[in-house]
Amino acid sequence: MSEESRADRRSPVGEPVVRSDPAVTGDRAAEAVGFDPNDPDSVAEAAETVARFAAGDVGDDDNVLMLRGAAACAALVRGVGSYKEAVERAGDGVSVAFIRKWARVHDLPQAVRRQVANGQIAPSAAKHVARLGGRDRYLLAWATIDGGLTVREVRAVASAVNDGAEVEGAVRDAGVELGRLQVRLPADTYVELRRRASMETVEPGEIVADAVDEYFDDG
């Protein structure tokens, strides 16, 4: 896990911040399991979880359990100190590449992991989002949702960016216009937005952007 990826994650490694949030996972929040890389027993549990995860005991369609597997990978690496040792602890059938790519998913920013947990981003797509760092991760994650990108397309964008392309151009090549977002407004708000945009001779998006920027500045 790079320093950049660790910096993206604000919560402790192994802690089920997203998986334990009922607003994201509903009734399954009570099932959330955390892993403490400083607790030998918890590290041992993480190793067992990684082994089951690598063996395919978690279905690809169960986003919450796949995030648990990702958390186990990250906690195991942190607990034992290296990918090589993590592989040895997890046992046969587990590779460095497997642990590394899923540990990166656990290191994604919480805002992105929440979208993985609720099914907006497939875990297999999240693996490729996690190959990027910083702002590029967000841009590819939101493009995946807003543009309906397939896993293959997400992988292609991530590869292009890692080869030196700008994420904006790589996403555009995949057919997605960054910043284009459909929103649903109450009828009265819609009428007033259109009226003001017409009177000011601007696009409605300019007014929305200014209002959102002001909202964020106040926050």
LOPA-252164 format. One line per 4 residues: their letters; for each residue y, z, x of N, C-alpha, C. Coordinates in steps of 0.2 Angstrom, whole numbers, plus 5000, padded with zeros to 4 digits. Layout:
BEGIN
A	Y,Z,X,Y,Z,X,Y,Z,X ~ ...
This chain:
BEGIN
MSEE	4994,5000,5004,5000,5000,5000,5006,5000,5004 ~ 5010,4995,5003,5016,4995,5008,5022,5000,5006 ~ 5026,5001,5010,5032,5005,5009,5036,5003,5003 ~ 5036,4996,5002,5040,4993,4996,5037,4995,4990
SRAD	5030,4994,4990,5026,4995,4983,5026,5002,4982 ~ 5026,5007,4986,5026,5014,4985,5033,5016,4982 ~ 5038,5012,4985,5045,5014,4983,5046,5012,4975 ~ 5042,5007,4973,5043,5005,4966,5040,5010,4961
RRSP	5035,5014,4963,5032,5019,4959,5036,5025,4960 ~ 5038,5028,4954,5042,5034,4954,5038,5040,4953 ~ 5032,5040,4950,5028,5045,4948,5023,5046,4954 ~ 5020,5052,4954,5015,5053,4959,5009,5049,4959
VGEP	5006,5047,4964,5000,5042,4964,4994,5046,4961 ~ 4991,5042,4956,4985,5045,4952,4987,5048,4946 ~ 4993,5050,4945,4995,5053,4939,4996,5048,4933 ~ 4993,5050,4927,4992,5045,4921,4998,5045,4917
VVRS	5004,5044,4920,5010,5044,4916,5010,5039,4911 ~ 5008,5033,4912,5008,5028,4906,5002,5030,4901 ~ 4996,5031,4904,4990,5031,4900,4990,5038,4896 ~ 4994,5043,4898,4995,5049,4894,5000,5049,4889
DPAV	5004,5043,4888,5010,5043,4884,5007,5040,4877 ~ 5007,5044,4872,5005,5042,4865,5009,5036,4862 ~ 5015,5035,4865,5020,5030,4862,5017,5023,4865 ~ 5013,5023,4870,5010,5017,4873,5003,5016,4871
TGDR	4999,5022,4872,4992,5021,4871,4989,5024,4865 ~ 4993,5027,4861,4991,5030,4854,4987,5036,4855 ~ 4981,5036,4851,4977,5042,4851,4973,5042,4858 ~ 4973,5037,4862,4969,5037,4868,4973,5040,4873
AAEA	4979,5042,4872,4983,5046,4877,4979,5053,4879 ~ 4975,5056,4874,4972,5062,4875,4966,5061,4880 ~ 4964,5054,4881,4958,5053,4886,4960,5052,4893 ~ 4967,5052,4894,4969,5050,4901,4967,5055,4906
VGFD	4964,5052,4911,4962,5056,4917,4966,5054,4923 ~ 4968,5060,4926,4972,5059,4932,4968,5060,4939 ~ 4971,5058,4944,4967,5059,4951,4972,5062,4956 ~ 4971,5067,4959,4975,5071,4964,4972,5069,4971
PNDP	4976,5065,4975,4974,5063,4981,4973,5069,4986 ~ 4976,5075,4984,4976,5081,4988,4971,5086,4987 ~ 4967,5084,4982,4961,5088,4979,4955,5085,4981 ~ 4951,5088,4985,4944,5084,4987,4940,5083,4981
DSVA	4939,5087,4976,4935,5086,4970,4938,5080,4966 ~ 4944,5079,4966,4947,5074,4962,4947,5067,4966 ~ 4947,5068,4973,4946,5062,4977,4939,5059,4976 ~ 4934,5064,4975,4927,5062,4974,4926,5059,4968
EAAE	4929,5061,4962,4929,5058,4956,4932,5051,4956 ~ 4938,5051,4960,4941,5044,4960,4936,5039,4964 ~ 4932,5041,4969,4927,5037,4972,4922,5035,4967 ~ 4920,5039,4963,4915,5038,4958,4917,5033,4953
TVAR	4924,5034,4951,4927,5029,4946,4928,5022,4949 ~ 4930,5022,4955,4931,5015,4959,4924,5012,4959 ~ 4918,5015,4960,4912,5012,4961,4910,5009,4954 ~ 4911,5013,4949,4909,5011,4942,4914,5005,4940
FAAG	4920,5005,4942,4925,5000,4941,4923,4993,4944 ~ 4921,4994,4950,4919,4988,4954,4913,4985,4952 ~ 4908,4989,4949,4902,4987,4946,4903,4983,4939 ~ 4909,4984,4937,4910,4980,4930,4909,4984,4924
DVGD	4908,4991,4925,4907,4995,4919,4913,4996,4914 ~ 4919,4993,4917,4925,4993,4913,4926,4986,4910 ~ 4926,4985,4904,4927,4978,4901,4934,4976,4903 ~ 4935,4969,4904,4941,4966,4905,4946,4967,4900
DDNV	4944,4968,4894,4948,4968,4888,4951,4975,4887 ~ 4949,4980,4891,4951,4987,4890,4956,4989,4895 ~ 4962,4987,4893,4968,4988,4898,4969,4995,4900 ~ 4968,5000,4896,4969,5007,4898,4964,5009,4903
LMLR	4957,5007,4902,4952,5009,4907,4953,5006,4913 ~ 4956,5000,4913,4957,4996,4919,4963,4999,4923 ~ 4968,5002,4920,4973,5006,4923,4970,5012,4926 ~ 4965,5015,4923,4962,5021,4926,4959,5019,4932
GAAA	4955,5013,4932,4952,5011,4938,4957,5010,4944 ~ 4963,5007,4942,4968,5006,4947,4971,5012,4950 ~ 4971,5017,4945,4974,5024,4948,4969,5027,4953 ~ 4962,5026,4951,4957,5029,4955,4957,5025,4962
CAAL	4958,5019,4962,4959,5015,4969,4965,5018,4973 ~ 4970,5019,4970,4976,5021,4973,4975,5028,4976 ~ 4973,5032,4972,4972,5039,4974,4967,5040,4979 ~ 4961,5036,4979,4956,5036,4984,4959,5034,4991
VRGV	4963,5029,4991,4966,5027,4997,4970,5032,5000 ~ 4975,5035,4996,4979,5040,4998,4975,5046,5000 ~ 4970,5048,4997,4966,5054,4998,4962,5054,5005 ~ 4960,5048,5006,4955,5047,5012,4959,5044,5018
GSYK	4965,5041,5017,4969,5039,5022,4969,5032,5024 ~ 4964,5028,5022,4964,5021,5024,4959,5017,5019 ~ 4960,5011,5019,4956,5006,5014,4949,5006,5017 ~ 4948,5006,5023,4941,5006,5026,4937,5012,5024
EAVE	4940,5018,5024,4937,5024,5022,4936,5025,5015 ~ 4941,5022,5011,4940,5022,5004,4934,5018,5002 ~ 4933,5012,5005,4927,5008,5004,4921,5012,5005 ~ 4921,5015,5011,4915,5019,5013,4913,5024,5008
RAGD	4918,5028,5005,4917,5033,5000,4915,5030,4993 ~ 4917,5024,4992,4916,5021,4985,4909,5019,4985 ~ 4906,5016,4991,4899,5014,4991,4898,5007,4991 ~ 4892,5005,4991,4890,4997,4991,4894,4994,4985
GVSV	4895,4988,4986,4898,4983,4981,4906,4984,4980 ~ 4909,4988,4984,4916,4989,4984,4919,4986,4990 ~ 4924,4982,4990,4927,4979,4996,4934,4981,4997 ~ 4937,4980,5003,4944,4982,5004,4948,4978,4999
AFIR	4947,4972,4999,4951,4967,4994,4951,4970,4987 ~ 4946,4972,4985,4946,4975,4978,4950,4981,4977 ~ 4949,4986,4982,4953,4992,4981,4960,4990,4982 ~ 4962,4986,4987,4969,4985,4988,4973,4982,4982
KWAR	4969,4977,4979,4973,4973,4974,4974,4978,4968 ~ 4969,4982,4966,4970,4987,4961,4975,4992,4962 ~ 4975,4995,4968,4979,5000,4970,4986,4997,4970 ~ 4987,4991,4971,4994,4988,4970,4996,4988,4963
VHDL	4991,4987,4958,4993,4987,4951,4995,4994,4949 ~ 4992,4999,4952,4994,5006,4950,5001,5007,4953 ~ 5003,5004,4958,5010,5005,4961,5015,5001,4958 ~ 5013,4997,4953,5019,4993,4949,5023,4998,4946
PQAV	5030,4996,4945,5034,5001,4941,5032,5002,4934 ~ 5034,5008,4932,5031,5011,4926,5033,5006,4920 ~ 5039,5003,4920,5040,4998,4915,5036,4992,4914 ~ 5033,4990,4920,5028,4985,4920,5021,4987,4918
RRQV	5019,4993,4920,5013,4996,4919,5012,4997,4911 ~ 5018,4999,4908,5018,5000,4901,5016,4994,4897 ~ 5018,4988,4900,5016,4982,4896,5009,4980,4898 ~ 5006,4982,4903,4999,4981,4904,4995,4986,4899
ANGQ	4997,4992,4899,4993,4996,4894,4994,4994,4887 ~ 4999,4991,4885,4999,4989,4878,4997,4982,4876 ~ 4995,4979,4882,4992,4972,4881,4996,4966,4881 ~ 5003,4968,4883,5007,4962,4884,5006,4958,4890
IAPS	5003,4962,4895,5002,4958,4902,4994,4960,4903 ~ 4990,4955,4904,4983,4956,4905,4983,4959,4912 ~ 4978,4964,4913,4977,4967,4920,4976,4962,4925 ~ 4972,4956,4924,4971,4951,4929,4977,4948,4931
AAKH	4982,4947,4926,4988,4944,4928,4992,4949,4932 ~ 4992,4956,4930,4996,4961,4933,4994,4961,4941 ~ 4988,4960,4943,4986,4959,4950,4990,4955,4954 ~ 4992,4949,4950,4996,4944,4954,5003,4946,4954
VARL	5006,4949,4948,5012,4952,4948,5013,4957,4954 ~ 5008,4961,4955,5008,4966,4960,5008,4963,4967 ~ 5007,4957,4968,5007,4954,4975,5015,4953,4977 ~ 5019,4953,4972,5026,4953,4974,5030,4960,4975
GGRD	5036,4960,4977,5039,4966,4978,5046,4966,4974 ~ 5049,4972,4973,5055,4973,4971,5057,4969,4964 ~ 5063,4966,4964,5065,4963,4958,5061,4957,4956 ~ 5057,4954,4961,5053,4948,4959,5047,4950,4955
RYLL	5045,4956,4956,5040,4959,4951,5042,4959,4944 ~ 5048,4962,4943,5050,4962,4936,5051,4955,4933 ~ 5054,4950,4937,5055,4944,4935,5049,4940,4933 ~ 5044,4941,4937,5037,4938,4935,5034,4941,4929
AWAT	5035,4948,4929,5032,4952,4923,5035,4949,4917 ~ 5041,4949,4917,5045,4947,4910,5044,4940,4909 ~ 5043,4936,4914,5042,4929,4912,5035,4928,4910 ~ 5030,4932,4912,5023,4932,4909,5023,4933,4902
IDGG	5027,4938,4900,5028,4940,4893,5032,4935,4889 ~ 5038,4933,4891,5042,4929,4887,5040,4922,4887 ~ 5037,4920,4892,5034,4913,4893,5027,4912,4891 ~ 5024,4917,4890,5017,4917,4888,5012,4914,4894
LTVR	5014,4916,4900,5010,4913,4906,5003,4915,4906 ~ 4999,4910,4908,4992,4912,4908,4991,4915,4915 ~ 4985,4918,4916,4983,4921,4922,4984,4916,4928 ~ 4981,4910,4927,4982,4905,4932,4989,4904,4934
EVRA	4993,4903,4929,5000,4902,4930,5004,4907,4934 ~ 5002,4914,4932,5005,4919,4936,5003,4919,4943 ~ 4996,4918,4944,4994,4917,4951,4997,4912,4955 ~ 4998,4906,4952,5002,4901,4955,5009,4903,4957
VASA	5012,4906,4953,5019,4908,4954,5019,4913,4960 ~ 5015,4918,4959,5015,4923,4965,5013,4920,4972 ~ 5009,4915,4972,5007,4912,4978,5013,4908,4980 ~ 5016,4904,4976,5022,4900,4978,5028,4905,4981
VNDG	5029,4911,4978,5034,4915,4981,5032,4918,4987 ~ 5025,4920,4988,5023,4922,4994,5023,4917,5000 ~ 5023,4911,4998,5024,4905,5003,5031,4903,5004 ~ 5036,4907,5001,5043,4906,5003,5047,4903,4997
AEVE	5044,4902,4991,5048,4899,4986,5052,4905,4983 ~ 5058,4903,4980,5062,4908,4976,5058,4909,4969 ~ 5058,4915,4967,5054,4916,4961,5057,4913,4955 ~ 5064,4912,4954,5067,4908,4949,5064,4901,4948
GAVR	5064,4898,4954,5061,4891,4954,5054,4890,4953 ~ 5050,4895,4955,5043,4895,4954,5041,4896,4947 ~ 5045,4901,4944,5044,4902,4936,5046,4896,4932 ~ 5052,4893,4934,5054,4887,4931,5049,4881,4931
DAGV	5046,4880,4937,5041,4875,4938,5035,4877,4933 ~ 5034,4883,4931,5028,4885,4927,5031,4884,4919 ~ 5037,4882,4918,5039,4880,4912,5043,4886,4908 ~ 5045,4891,4912,5048,4897,4909,5056,4897,4912
ELGR	5060,4898,4907,5067,4899,4909,5069,4906,4909 ~ 5070,4909,4915,5071,4916,4915,5078,4917,4912 ~ 5078,4923,4908,5084,4925,4905,5084,4923,4897 ~ 5079,4918,4895,5079,4916,4889,5075,4921,4885
LQVR	5078,4924,4880,5074,4929,4876,5076,4929,4868 ~ 5071,4929,4864,5072,4929,4857,5072,4936,4855 ~ 5078,4937,4851,5079,4944,4848,5079,4943,4840 ~ 5078,4948,4837,5079,4948,4829,5084,4953,4828
LPAD	5089,4951,4824,5095,4955,4822,5095,4956,4815 ~ 5098,4961,4813,5100,4962,4806,5105,4957,4803 ~ 5104,4955,4797,5108,4949,4795,5115,4950,4796 ~ 5118,4956,4795,5125,4957,4795,5127,4956,4803
TYVE	5123,4959,4807,5125,4959,4814,5124,4951,4817 ~ 5119,4948,4814,5119,4941,4816,5125,4937,4814 ~ 5127,4938,4808,5133,4934,4805,5139,4936,4809 ~ 5140,4942,4811,5146,4944,4815,5146,4941,4822
LRRR	5140,4941,4825,5139,4939,4832,5141,4931,4832 ~ 5138,4928,4827,5140,4920,4826,5147,4919,4825 ~ 5150,4923,4821,5157,4922,4819,5161,4923,4825 ~ 5160,4929,4829,5164,4930,4835,5163,4925,4840
ASME	5157,4923,4841,5156,4918,4846,5159,4911,4845 ~ 5160,4910,4838,5163,4904,4836,5171,4904,4837 ~ 5173,4910,4835,5181,4911,4836,5183,4912,4844 ~ 5178,4914,4848,5180,4914,4855,5178,4908,4859
TVEP	5175,4904,4856,5172,4897,4859,5167,4899,4865 ~ 5163,4903,4863,5158,4905,4868,5151,4905,4865 ~ 5146,4905,4869,5139,4905,4866,5137,4912,4864 ~ 5133,4913,4859,5132,4920,4857,5129,4924,4863
GEIV	5125,4921,4867,5122,4925,4873,5127,4928,4877 ~ 5133,4925,4878,5138,4928,4882,5140,4935,4879 ~ 5141,4935,4873,5143,4941,4870,5137,4946,4870 ~ 5131,4944,4869,5126,4949,4870,5125,4951,4877
ADAV	5126,4947,4882,5125,4949,4889,5131,4954,4890 ~ 5137,4953,4888,5142,4958,4889,5141,4965,4886 ~ 5138,4964,4880,5137,4971,4876,5131,4974,4879 ~ 5126,4971,4882,5121,4974,4885,5123,4977,4892
DEYF	5127,4974,4896,5130,4976,4902,5134,4983,4901 ~ 5138,4983,4896,5142,4988,4894,5137,4994,4892 ~ 5132,4993,4888,5127,4998,4886,5124,5001,4892 ~ 5122,4997,4897,5119,5000,4903,5124,5004,4907
DDG	5130,5001,4908,5135,5005,4912,5136,5012,4909 ~ 5136,5012,4902,5138,5019,4899,5132,5023,4900 ~ 5126,5020,4900,5120,5025,4901,5119,5027,4908
